[in-house]
């Protein structure tokens, strides 16, 4: 079942912001429902949106990316809208292990989550179709695997 989207017809620019905030809350809530303590990070324009405790020595940093068009983006720093100067150099960058540990894609049409280690996206372009990400769909064990891998790096 697909969720209703923007029934009140909020202006596109405003709705994009509201929808992004909703995707972040959905992502945090889904982590919690999967049994992982998770909190939003309320830093505007931060490199990650949430932290999750996987009962290890390190919290995972999660960048939450919502989609309504069936593609999850792996970049940050871009802005859109009428107020943006087109003469300023682009600040868009692709996420890396310096920025976050996990990209959590949220399908904004139904709440499905895609748990993607940031290391996995390095060989890909700036986005990927959710149909090509089936091994990541609802695969919450990836959080545990990534935490173990990062803890091993710390102990080495």
TAVENJO-V286941 format. One record per helix or strand of 2 or more residues. SS is the DSSP state (a for helix, b for strand). FROM is the first residue (numbers start at 1). LEN is the number of residues. Records with the same first field share a line. If there is no record, write none. Layout:
SS->FROM-LEN ; FROM-LEN
This chain:
a->12-22 ; 118-4 ; 130-3 ; 134-3 ; 141-15
b->37-4 ; 50-4 ; 59-9 ; 71-3 ; 75-2 ; 93-2 ; 102-6 ; 113-5 ; 127-3
